[in-house]
């Protein structure tokens, strides 16, 4: 851990795990920017093998994640991917508004946004559960991750 008092910056390196407002970030490097007094987190920047889990079980990966405490906003940048159960969305940048249960996905210059959403299983007249994916763009449905516990 390194602390730079003038810049109100704290840097953690090597298998970092950070918990804030019900979300967890895993990364190789985490920079935390504090307020002038040094007692409140304003924002953080995670890089290197970044993974996130939100309090509502959304999971994600990206090259870089920026978290803004006041806005309760998390921005996944660079080959961003977010999933919840079997539902998955990918893009160059994904912004998650944690307090609003809302996300914005942006494509890169050469890539489209890709998404696969599964409807909740419905019971057919025979009593069997059925489910089919709703696919946006050209991404094939895949099992993208496991629900958090």
N, CA and C of each residue as an Amber inpcrd file, in Angstrom:
protein
   447
   0.8450000  -1.1690000   0.0000000   0.0000000   0.0000000   0.0000000
   0.8960000   1.2390000   0.0000000   0.5060000   2.2020000  -0.8260000
   1.1990000   3.4850000  -0.8800000   0.1790000   4.5870000  -0.6310000
   0.5810000   5.6080000   0.1050000  -0.3260000   6.7370000   0.3530000
   0.3830000   8.0240000  -0.0300000  -0.3260000   8.8200000  -0.8180000
   0.1760000  10.1170000  -1.2500000  -0.7400000  11.1680000  -0.6520000
  -0.3070000  11.7930000   0.4310000  -1.1350000  12.7210000   1.1870000
  -1.5740000  13.9440000   0.4170000  -0.6550000  14.5470000  -0.3550000
  -1.0090000  15.7520000  -1.1060000  -2.1470000  15.4920000  -2.0850000
  -2.0820000  14.3820000  -2.7720000  -3.0960000  14.0520000  -3.7700000
  -4.3030000  13.3440000  -3.1670000  -4.2710000  13.0530000  -1.8740000
  -5.3250000  12.2660000  -1.2190000  -5.5620000  10.9710000  -1.9820000
  -4.4660000  10.2840000  -2.2600000  -4.4900000   9.0730000  -3.0740000
  -3.8780000   7.9180000  -2.2950000  -4.5580000   6.7750000  -2.3330000
  -4.0440000   5.5470000  -1.7380000  -4.0190000   4.5020000  -2.8420000
  -2.8990000   3.7890000  -2.9880000  -2.7540000   2.7840000  -4.0400000
  -2.4910000   1.4260000  -3.4050000  -3.2800000   0.4410000  -3.8090000
  -3.0900000  -0.9470000  -3.3920000  -2.6930000  -1.7520000  -4.6240000
  -1.7650000  -2.6840000  -4.4770000  -1.3600000  -3.5320000  -5.5970000
  -1.2830000  -4.9860000  -5.1520000  -1.5570000  -5.8850000  -6.1010000
  -1.4360000  -7.3110000  -5.8670000  -2.6600000  -7.9460000  -5.2520000
  -3.4760000  -8.6090000  -6.0460000  -4.6610000  -9.3390000  -5.5710000
  -5.5300000  -8.5130000  -4.6200000  -5.9470000  -7.3550000  -5.0680000
  -6.7210000  -6.4260000  -4.2510000  -8.1900000  -6.8450000  -4.2180000
  -8.7940000  -6.7920000  -3.0490000 -10.2310000  -7.0080000  -2.8760000
 -10.7610000  -5.7920000  -2.1290000 -11.7220000  -5.0880000  -2.7480000
 -12.2860000  -3.8850000  -2.1290000 -13.7950000  -4.0210000  -2.0280000
 -14.3400000  -3.7120000  -0.8580000 -15.7850000  -3.7580000  -0.6340000
 -16.2620000  -2.3480000  -0.3280000 -17.3030000  -1.9180000  -1.0520000
 -17.8380000  -0.5750000  -0.8530000 -19.2980000  -0.5590000  -1.2630000
 -20.1680000  -0.1070000  -0.3920000 -21.6060000   0.0510000  -0.6770000
 -22.2360000  -1.2240000  -1.2360000 -21.8760000  -2.3610000  -0.6850000
 -22.4690000  -3.6190000  -1.1100000 -21.8580000  -4.2110000  -2.3610000
 -20.8950000  -3.5320000  -2.9770000 -20.2260000  -4.0460000  -4.1710000
 -18.8250000  -4.5190000  -3.7920000 -18.3110000  -5.4740000  -4.5670000
 -16.9610000  -5.9800000  -4.3450000 -16.1930000  -5.8580000  -5.6530000
 -14.9570000  -5.3640000  -5.5700000 -14.0810000  -5.2760000  -6.7320000
 -12.8280000  -6.0990000  -6.4630000 -12.3960000  -6.8400000  -7.4780000
 -11.1550000  -7.5990000  -7.4260000 -10.2670000  -7.0480000  -8.5380000
  -9.0000000  -6.7900000  -8.2470000  -8.1100000  -6.2280000  -9.2620000
  -6.6550000  -6.4290000  -8.8700000  -5.7730000  -6.2110000  -9.8410000
  -4.3420000  -6.2340000  -9.5630000  -3.8840000  -4.9220000  -8.9320000
  -4.5870000  -3.8290000  -9.2740000  -4.2180000  -2.5040000  -8.7580000
  -5.4860000  -1.7040000  -8.4920000  -5.5120000  -1.0110000  -7.3690000
  -6.6500000  -0.1730000  -7.0040000  -6.1370000   1.1690000  -6.5030000
  -6.6100000   2.2350000  -7.1410000  -6.2990000   3.5960000  -6.7090000
  -7.5490000   4.1650000  -6.0540000  -7.4180000   4.6710000  -4.8370000
  -8.5490000   5.2630000  -4.1240000  -8.2660000   6.7480000  -3.9300000
  -9.2010000   7.5660000  -4.3900000  -9.0890000   9.0190000  -4.2720000
 -10.0040000   9.4730000  -3.1410000  -9.4220000  10.1450000  -2.1510000
 -10.1450000  10.5660000  -0.9530000 -10.4780000  12.0580000  -1.0130000
 -11.4020000  12.4820000  -0.1540000 -11.7090000  13.9130000  -0.0470000
 -10.5260000  14.6280000   0.6150000 -10.6120000  15.9410000   0.7370000
  -9.4990000  16.7320000   1.2750000  -9.0970000  16.3250000   2.6890000
 -10.0660000  15.9180000   3.4990000  -9.7690000  15.4930000   4.8700000
  -9.1600000  14.0940000   4.9070000  -9.3530000  13.3400000   3.8370000
  -8.8140000  11.9920000   3.7760000  -9.6510000  10.9550000   4.4770000
 -10.9290000  11.2730000   4.7610000 -11.7540000  10.3040000   5.4820000
 -12.9240000   9.7530000   4.6660000 -13.1260000  10.2370000   3.4420000
 -14.2120000   9.7140000   2.6050000 -13.6860000   9.3790000   1.2180000
 -14.1330000   8.2430000   0.6950000 -13.7670000   7.8400000  -0.6590000
 -14.6200000   8.6290000  -1.6440000 -13.9630000   9.2880000  -2.5940000
 -14.6770000   9.9880000  -3.6550000 -14.8490000   9.0930000  -4.8750000
 -13.7460000   8.4360000  -5.2510000 -13.7980000   7.5250000  -6.3890000
 -12.6500000   6.5380000  -6.2900000 -12.7550000   5.4770000  -7.0750000
 -11.6670000   4.5090000  -7.1380000 -11.4890000   4.0690000  -8.5820000
 -10.2830000   3.6220000  -8.9000000  -9.9590000   3.1340000 -10.2350000
  -9.2560000   1.7920000 -10.0720000  -9.8390000   0.7430000 -10.6660000
  -9.2640000  -0.6020000 -10.6080000  -8.7390000  -0.9790000 -11.9840000
  -7.5590000  -1.5980000 -12.0280000  -6.9890000  -2.0640000 -13.2900000
  -6.3450000  -3.4290000 -13.0800000  -6.2390000  -4.1870000 -14.1660000
  -5.5820000  -5.4830000 -14.1340000  -6.4590000  -6.5800000 -13.5780000
  -6.9220000  -7.4840000 -14.4380000  -7.7610000  -8.6270000 -14.0390000
  -8.9420000  -8.1790000 -13.1780000  -9.6590000  -7.1600000 -13.6350000
 -10.7380000  -6.5730000 -12.8480000 -12.0080000  -7.4140000 -12.9410000
 -12.5820000  -7.7050000 -11.7780000 -13.8850000  -8.3750000 -11.6630000
 -14.6900000  -7.6200000 -10.6280000 -16.0030000  -7.5560000 -10.8470000
 -16.8690000  -6.8870000  -9.8760000 -18.0840000  -7.7580000  -9.5830000
 -18.6410000  -7.5650000  -8.3990000 -19.9240000  -8.1470000  -8.0250000
 -20.7020000  -7.0530000  -7.3120000 -21.9260000  -6.7760000  -7.7820000
 -22.7530000  -5.7570000  -7.1390000 -23.6360000  -6.4150000  -6.0900000
 -24.2620000  -5.5940000  -5.2470000 -25.0890000  -6.1490000  -4.1730000
 -26.3110000  -6.8850000  -4.7040000 -26.7310000  -6.6110000  -5.9520000
 -27.8630000  -7.3420000  -6.5260000 -27.4000000  -8.4670000  -7.4520000
 -26.1800000  -8.9360000  -7.2450000 -25.6260000 -10.1250000  -7.9000000
 -25.2730000  -9.9420000  -9.3720000 -25.1280000  -8.7160000  -9.8370000
 -24.5740000  -8.5270000 -11.1800000 -23.0710000  -8.7500000 -11.0520000
 -22.5110000  -9.4660000 -12.0260000 -21.0780000  -9.7210000 -12.0210000
 -20.5090000  -9.1430000 -13.3040000 -19.2510000  -8.7370000 -13.2830000
 -18.6860000  -8.1390000 -14.4760000 -17.1790000  -8.2190000 -14.5260000
 -16.6760000  -8.0210000 -15.7490000 -15.2390000  -7.9510000 -15.9820000
 -14.9720000  -6.8130000 -16.9610000 -13.7850000  -6.2540000 -16.8960000
 -13.3570000  -5.1990000 -17.8140000 -11.8620000  -4.9750000 -17.6170000
 -11.2800000  -4.2020000 -18.5270000  -9.8720000  -3.8530000 -18.3590000
  -9.6780000  -2.8600000 -17.2160000 -10.6960000  -2.0120000 -17.0300000
 -10.6090000  -0.9480000 -16.0220000 -12.0070000  -0.6960000 -15.4690000
 -12.0940000  -0.4380000 -14.1730000 -13.3740000  -0.0760000 -13.5560000
 -13.1640000   1.1910000 -12.7390000 -14.0360000   2.1700000 -12.9780000
 -14.0260000   3.4010000 -12.1950000 -15.3060000   3.4340000 -11.3710000
 -15.1710000   3.6980000 -10.0790000 -16.3140000   3.7380000  -9.1690000
 -16.4130000   5.1390000  -8.5840000 -17.6220000   5.7220000  -8.6400000
 -17.8700000   7.0710000  -8.1340000 -18.8510000   6.9680000  -6.9730000
 -18.3580000   7.1960000  -5.7740000 -19.1380000   6.9860000  -4.5520000
 -20.3650000   7.8870000  -4.4790000 -20.2150000   9.1790000  -4.6980000
 -21.3470000  10.1020000  -4.5510000 -22.4970000   9.7640000  -5.4910000
 -22.1680000   9.4050000  -6.7270000 -23.2020000   9.0820000  -7.7150000
 -23.6460000   7.6220000  -7.6500000 -22.9520000   6.8050000  -6.8540000
 -23.2230000   5.3650000  -6.8050000 -23.2030000   4.8080000  -8.2280000
 -22.0890000   5.1050000  -8.9310000 -21.9610000   4.7550000 -10.3450000
 -20.6590000   3.9990000 -10.5530000 -20.7370000   2.9120000 -11.3200000
 -19.5820000   2.0970000 -11.6300000 -19.4580000   2.0450000 -13.1530000
 -18.2680000   2.3520000 -13.6900000 -18.0530000   2.3680000 -15.1300000
 -17.0170000   1.3060000 -15.4720000 -17.4270000   0.3100000 -16.2520000
 -16.5330000  -0.7410000 -16.7140000 -16.0530000  -0.3350000 -18.1010000
 -14.7440000  -0.2770000 -18.3070000 -14.1690000   0.2540000 -19.5390000
 -13.2320000  -0.7750000 -20.1590000 -13.4000000  -1.0160000 -21.4550000
 -12.5140000  -1.9160000 -22.1810000 -12.9590000  -3.3520000 -22.1190000
 -13.5620000  -3.8250000 -23.2100000 -14.0310000  -5.2110000 -23.2870000
 -14.9030000  -5.5530000 -22.0760000 -15.8530000  -4.6830000 -21.7960000
 -16.7040000  -4.8280000 -20.6120000 -17.7610000  -5.9090000 -20.8170000
 -18.0070000  -6.6560000 -19.7670000 -18.9980000  -7.7440000 -19.7990000
 -19.6770000  -7.7910000 -18.4350000 -21.0130000  -7.8000000 -18.4380000
 -21.7810000  -7.8880000 -17.1960000 -22.8120000  -8.9850000 -17.3640000
 -22.9870000  -9.7920000 -16.3100000 -23.9970000 -10.8440000 -16.3720000
 -24.6870000 -10.9740000 -15.0290000 -25.8890000 -11.4950000 -15.1000000
 -26.6670000 -11.8250000 -13.9090000 -27.4130000 -13.0940000 -14.2540000
 -27.1200000 -14.1520000 -13.5400000 -27.6010000 -15.4890000 -13.8700000
 -27.1870000 -15.7860000 -15.3110000 -28.1180000 -16.1230000 -16.2150000
 -27.7670000 -16.4460000 -17.5960000 -27.7730000 -15.2320000 -18.5190000
 -28.2810000 -14.0970000 -18.0580000 -28.3580000 -12.8910000 -18.8790000
 -26.9800000 -12.2450000 -18.9660000 -26.5880000 -11.8270000 -20.1800000
 -25.2540000 -11.2540000 -20.3650000 -25.3130000 -10.1080000 -21.3680000
 -24.4970000  -9.0910000 -21.1170000 -24.3760000  -7.9670000 -22.0420000
 -22.8980000  -7.5970000 -22.1380000 -22.4400000  -7.2640000 -23.3570000
 -21.0530000  -6.8710000 -23.5630000 -20.9980000  -5.5960000 -24.3920000
 -19.9610000  -4.8240000 -24.1900000 -19.7320000  -3.5970000 -24.9390000
 -18.3750000  -3.0400000 -24.5720000 -18.0080000  -1.9420000 -25.1880000
 -16.7340000  -1.3090000 -24.8540000 -16.7980000  -0.6770000 -23.4630000
 -17.9460000  -0.0520000 -23.1480000 -18.1360000   0.5940000 -21.8490000
 -19.5170000   0.2550000 -21.3060000 -19.5820000  -0.1270000 -20.0470000
 -20.8590000  -0.3730000 -19.3770000 -20.8760000   0.4740000 -18.1090000
 -21.8880000   1.3290000 -18.0010000 -22.0590000   2.1590000 -16.8110000
 -23.2130000   1.5970000 -16.0040000 -22.9520000   1.2590000 -14.7520000
 -23.9790000   0.7150000 -13.8620000 -24.3140000   1.7840000 -12.8260000
 -25.5770000   2.1910000 -12.7870000 -26.0580000   3.1370000 -11.7830000
 -26.6160000   2.2990000 -10.6370000 -25.8120000   2.0830000  -9.6150000
 -26.1180000   1.1160000  -8.5650000 -27.3930000   1.4350000  -7.7960000
 -27.6650000   2.6830000  -7.5210000 -28.8440000   3.0350000  -6.7290000
 -30.1190000   3.0980000  -7.5630000 -29.9930000   3.0190000  -8.8910000
 -31.1560000   3.1380000  -9.7650000 -31.5190000   1.8380000 -10.4710000
 -30.7570000   0.7650000 -10.2810000 -30.9770000  -0.4970000 -10.9880000
 -31.0780000  -0.2320000 -12.4890000 -30.0800000   0.4920000 -13.0180000
 -30.0830000   0.9000000 -14.4170000 -28.6600000   0.8130000 -14.9430000
 -28.5220000   0.4500000 -16.2240000 -27.2110000   0.3710000 -16.8570000
 -27.2720000   0.9820000 -18.2480000 -26.1320000   1.4810000 -18.7130000
 -25.9960000   2.0000000 -20.0710000 -24.8010000   1.2930000 -20.6910000
 -25.0060000   0.7080000 -21.8790000 -23.9500000  -0.0280000 -22.5620000
 -23.6030000   0.7070000 -23.8500000 -22.3030000   0.9190000 -24.0810000
 -21.8510000   1.6040000 -25.2850000 -20.9270000   0.6920000 -26.0720000
 -21.0960000   0.7220000 -27.4010000 -20.2660000  -0.0790000 -28.2900000
 -18.9360000   0.6200000 -28.5460000 -17.9680000  -0.1490000 -29.0020000
 -16.7010000   0.4240000 -29.4410000 -16.8080000   0.8290000 -30.9000000
 -15.7320000   1.3460000 -31.4620000 -15.7480000   1.8000000 -32.8550000
 -15.9670000   0.6520000 -33.8330000 -15.4270000  -0.5100000 -33.5440000
 -15.5290000  -1.6470000 -34.4560000 -16.4700000  -2.7410000 -33.9630000
 -17.0700000  -2.5670000 -32.8210000 -17.9020000  -3.6050000 -32.2150000
 -19.3010000  -3.0940000 -31.9350000 -20.2490000  -4.0040000 -31.9340000
 -21.6100000  -3.7030000 -31.5180000 -21.7950000  -4.1230000 -30.0660000
 -22.8110000  -3.5580000 -29.4460000 -23.2390000  -4.0530000 -28.1440000
 -23.8790000  -5.4120000 -28.3790000 -23.5900000  -6.3650000 -27.5170000
 -24.1780000  -7.7030000 -27.6310000 -24.8830000  -8.0290000 -26.3270000
 -26.0530000  -8.6410000 -26.4400000 -26.8140000  -8.9710000 -25.2320000
 -27.6390000 -10.2240000 -25.4480000 -27.7640000 -11.0140000 -24.4000000
 -28.6410000 -12.1860000 -24.3830000 -29.4230000 -12.1250000 -23.0800000
 -30.7490000 -12.1330000 -23.1880000 -31.6180000 -12.0950000 -22.0160000
 -32.5340000 -13.3050000 -22.0550000 -32.6320000 -14.0080000 -20.9490000
 -33.5230000 -15.1510000 -20.8290000 -34.7550000 -14.7360000 -20.0440000
 -35.9050000 -15.1560000 -20.5420000 -37.1400000 -14.9140000 -19.8120000
 -37.2320000 -15.9220000 -18.6820000 -37.9490000 -15.5570000 -17.6420000
 -38.1760000 -16.4980000 -16.5450000 -38.9520000 -17.6850000 -17.1020000
 -38.6400000 -18.8940000 -16.6540000 -39.3510000 -20.0740000 -17.1540000
 -40.8540000 -19.9780000 -16.9040000 -41.6070000 -20.3250000 -17.9360000
 -43.0610000 -20.3820000 -17.8170000 -43.4640000 -21.8440000 -17.7930000
 -44.4910000 -22.1440000 -17.0620000 -44.9660000 -23.5170000 -16.9950000
 -45.9610000 -23.7350000 -18.1230000 -45.6820000 -24.7470000 -18.9560000
 -46.5910000 -25.0590000 -20.0600000 -47.7800000 -25.8510000 -19.5340000
 -48.7450000 -26.1160000 -20.3940000 -49.9420000 -26.8550000 -19.9850000
 -49.6050000 -28.2610000 -19.5040000 -48.4740000 -28.8080000 -19.9400000
 -48.0720000 -30.1400000 -19.4910000 -47.3310000 -30.0910000 -18.1580000
 -47.0860000 -28.8630000 -17.6380000 -46.4090000 -28.7260000 -16.3530000
 -44.9090000 -28.5800000 -16.4740000 -44.3590000 -28.6550000 -17.7000000
 -42.9200000 -28.5330000 -17.8900000 -42.5320000 -27.0670000 -18.0170000
 -41.4090000 -26.7150000 -17.4380000 -40.9180000 -25.3390000 -17.5370000
 -40.2240000 -25.1470000 -18.8730000 -40.4910000 -24.0220000 -19.5240000
 -39.8410000 -23.7070000 -20.7890000 -39.1870000 -22.3450000 -20.6780000
 -38.0780000 -22.1700000 -21.3800000 -37.3720000 -20.9000000 -21.3860000
 -36.6680000 -20.7490000 -22.7150000 -36.6720000 -19.5380000 -23.2680000
 -35.9520000 -19.2950000 -24.5040000 -35.2610000 -17.9460000 -24.4050000
 -34.0850000 -17.8340000 -25.0350000 -33.3490000 -16.5770000 -24.9390000
 -33.8880000 -15.5250000 -25.8970000 -33.7260000 -14.2710000 -25.5300000
 -33.9510000 -13.1530000 -26.4240000 -32.5690000 -12.6010000 -26.7090000
 -32.1530000 -12.6310000 -27.9770000 -30.7970000 -12.2560000 -28.3280000
 -30.7770000 -10.9410000 -29.0750000 -29.8890000 -10.0500000 -28.6710000
 -29.6460000  -8.8180000 -29.4030000 -28.2830000  -8.9480000 -30.0580000
 -28.1260000  -8.4560000 -31.2710000 -26.9120000  -8.5590000 -32.0490000
 -26.7130000 -10.0150000 -32.4510000 -25.4690000 -10.4420000 -32.6190000
 -25.2260000 -11.7700000 -33.1670000 -24.5960000 -12.7270000 -32.1790000
 -24.7030000 -12.4450000 -30.9150000 -24.0690000 -13.2860000 -29.9060000
 -24.9310000 -14.5020000 -29.6000000 -24.3200000 -15.6770000 -29.6090000
 -25.0430000 -16.9010000 -29.2770000 -25.2310000 -16.9910000 -27.7750000
 -26.3600000 -17.5570000 -27.3130000 -26.5750000 -17.6690000 -25.8810000
 -25.5480000 -18.5940000 -25.2350000 -25.0340000 -18.1620000 -24.1030000
 -24.0820000 -18.9820000 -23.3590000 -24.3720000 -18.8640000 -21.8800000
 -23.9470000 -19.8300000 -21.1410000 -24.0410000 -19.7400000 -19.6870000
 -22.8670000 -18.8880000 -19.2360000 -23.1280000 -17.6730000 -18.7880000
 -22.0770000 -16.6890000 -18.5630000 -21.5190000 -16.6640000 -17.1520000
 -22.1520000 -17.2610000 -16.2210000 -21.6350000 -17.1940000 -14.8640000
 -22.6030000 -17.8130000 -13.8950000 -22.2860000 -17.7350000 -12.6530000
 -23.1530000 -18.3020000 -11.6410000 -23.6900000 -17.1930000 -10.7650000
 -24.9020000 -17.3590000 -10.2550000 -25.4580000 -16.3290000  -9.3790000
 -24.6190000 -16.2050000  -8.1090000 -24.5450000 -15.0020000  -7.5670000
 -23.7840000 -14.8420000  -6.3250000 -24.6220000 -15.3540000  -5.1630000
 -23.9540000 -15.6610000  -4.0790000 -24.6830000 -16.2000000  -2.9280000
 -24.8020000 -15.1880000  -1.8350000
